[in-house]
Amino acid sequence: MHTKEFDEIDLKIMRLLEKNARITVASIGKQIAMSAPAVRERIAKLEAKGVITGYQAKFNWEKLNRGTTTFLVVKTEKCQSFVVFCKQSQEITEMHRISGEYNYLLKVQIASMEELTELQNNILLFGSSKSFVGMEQLIPTGGIV
């Protein structure tokens, strides 16, 4: 990510936005010693280049009664219908097509092992899977810049 396209000021702005997407342009300016219009211009350029693709809220899965993070690898020959199934499942928060023995890696947020069992039983309609229950998140999502 540290290419010649981004200077240290761009990286500082991105780090601040990553920590708090609701931070004001004025606050960013104060923290990096730059005027608000200059910050706004830099953010606009990052958005125009497609570097900043949006702003989103982060959720506390525990408070939403979906505090158990599980990763599943899935092997299927019914790829199109499986992707449709996954897009309709609220437990599946991420889906990646992967190389190797399995086709897909899923990140799932569930409340209980019963929910995981139900999800895996539904996945059996498409193929086989293996699950890996997360014990502790050691590096939080983000931290890209």
C-alpha positions as CSV (number, residue, x, y, z in Angstrom):
1,M,0.0,0.0,0.0
2,H,2.9,2.3,0.6
3,T,3.4,3.3,-3.0
4,K,4.6,6.5,-4.5
5,E,1.0,7.5,-5.2
6,F,0.4,8.2,-1.5
7,D,2.5,10.5,0.6
8,E,2.7,10.5,4.4
9,I,-0.1,13.0,4.7
10,D,-2.5,10.8,2.7
11,L,-1.6,7.9,4.9
12,K,-2.2,9.9,8.0
13,I,-5.6,11.0,6.7
14,M,-6.5,7.3,5.9
15,R,-5.4,6.1,9.3
16,L,-7.6,8.7,11.0
17,L,-10.6,7.9,8.8
18,E,-10.0,4.2,9.4
19,K,-10.1,4.7,13.2
20,N,-13.2,6.9,13.0
21,A,-15.1,7.4,9.7
22,R,-17.2,10.1,11.3
23,I,-14.2,12.3,12.2
24,T,-14.6,15.9,10.8
25,V,-12.4,17.3,8.2
26,A,-11.6,20.1,10.7
27,S,-10.4,17.6,13.3
28,I,-8.3,15.8,10.8
29,G,-6.8,19.1,9.8
30,K,-5.9,20.0,13.4
31,Q,-4.3,16.6,14.0
32,I,-2.1,16.8,10.9
33,A,-1.5,20.6,10.8
34,M,-3.4,21.2,7.5
35,S,-6.3,23.4,6.6
36,A,-9.8,21.8,6.4
37,P,-10.2,22.7,2.6
38,A,-6.8,21.0,1.9
39,V,-7.9,17.9,3.8
40,R,-11.2,17.8,2.0
41,E,-9.4,18.1,-1.3
42,R,-7.1,15.2,-0.4
43,I,-10.0,13.0,0.7
44,A,-11.9,13.8,-2.5
45,K,-8.8,12.8,-4.6
46,L,-8.6,9.5,-2.6
47,E,-12.3,8.8,-3.2
48,A,-11.9,9.7,-7.0
49,K,-9.0,7.3,-7.3
50,G,-11.1,4.6,-5.7
51,V,-8.8,4.2,-2.7
52,I,-11.6,5.2,-0.3
53,T,-14.6,3.2,-1.4
54,G,-17.0,4.1,1.4
55,Y,-17.6,4.6,5.0
56,Q,-19.2,2.1,7.3
57,A,-20.2,1.4,10.9
58,K,-18.5,-1.3,13.0
59,F,-20.7,-3.5,15.1
60,N,-20.2,-5.3,18.4
61,W,-21.3,-8.8,17.6
62,E,-21.6,-9.8,21.2
63,K,-24.3,-7.1,21.8
64,L,-26.1,-8.4,18.7
65,N,-26.2,-11.9,20.1
66,R,-23.9,-13.1,17.3
67,G,-20.6,-13.2,19.2
68,T,-19.1,-16.5,18.0
69,T,-17.0,-16.0,15.0
70,T,-16.5,-19.1,12.9
71,F,-14.7,-19.7,9.6
72,L,-15.9,-22.3,7.2
73,V,-14.2,-23.8,4.1
74,V,-16.7,-25.2,1.6
75,K,-16.2,-27.5,-1.4
76,T,-19.0,-27.5,-3.9
77,E,-19.8,-28.0,-7.6
78,K,-23.0,-25.9,-7.2
79,C,-21.2,-22.6,-7.1
80,Q,-23.8,-20.2,-8.5
81,S,-26.6,-21.5,-6.3
82,F,-24.3,-21.6,-3.3
83,V,-23.3,-18.0,-3.8
84,V,-27.0,-17.0,-3.9
85,F,-27.6,-19.0,-0.7
86,C,-24.7,-17.2,1.1
87,K,-25.8,-13.8,0.0
88,Q,-29.2,-14.5,1.6
89,S,-27.8,-15.8,4.9
90,Q,-27.5,-13.1,7.6
91,E,-25.0,-15.2,9.6
92,I,-22.4,-15.1,6.7
93,T,-20.6,-11.8,7.0
94,E,-17.8,-12.4,4.4
95,M,-17.4,-14.8,1.5
96,H,-14.1,-15.4,-0.4
97,R,-13.4,-17.6,-3.4
98,I,-10.2,-19.4,-2.6
99,S,-7.6,-21.6,-4.3
100,G,-6.8,-25.2,-3.3
101,E,-9.0,-28.1,-2.2
102,Y,-11.9,-25.9,-1.2
103,N,-13.9,-23.3,-3.3
104,Y,-14.9,-20.8,-0.6
105,L,-13.9,-19.4,2.8
106,L,-16.8,-18.0,4.8
107,K,-16.7,-15.8,7.9
108,V,-19.8,-16.4,10.0
109,Q,-21.1,-14.6,13.1
110,I,-23.4,-16.8,15.2
111,A,-25.0,-17.0,18.6
112,S,-24.6,-20.7,19.3
113,M,-23.3,-24.0,18.2
114,E,-26.9,-24.9,17.4
115,E,-26.9,-22.1,14.8
116,L,-23.6,-23.4,13.4
117,T,-25.0,-26.9,13.1
118,E,-28.1,-25.6,11.3
119,L,-26.0,-23.6,8.9
120,Q,-23.7,-26.5,8.2
121,N,-26.7,-28.8,7.6
122,N,-27.9,-26.3,5.0
123,I,-24.5,-26.1,3.4
124,L,-24.5,-29.9,3.1
125,L,-27.1,-29.4,0.3
126,F,-24.3,-27.8,-1.8
127,G,-21.3,-29.8,-0.8
128,S,-18.9,-30.5,2.1
129,S,-17.5,-28.1,4.7
130,K,-15.1,-27.8,7.6
131,S,-15.5,-25.3,10.4
132,F,-13.0,-23.5,12.6
133,V,-14.4,-21.6,15.6
134,G,-12.5,-18.4,16.5
135,M,-11.2,-18.4,20.0
136,E,-9.9,-14.8,20.1
137,Q,-9.4,-12.0,17.6
138,L,-5.7,-11.0,17.9
139,I,-5.5,-8.4,15.1
140,P,-8.7,-6.3,14.6
141,T,-10.2,-5.8,11.2
142,G,-8.6,-2.9,9.4
143,G,-5.1,-1.6,10.0
144,I,-4.5,-1.6,6.3
145,V,-2.7,1.7,6.2
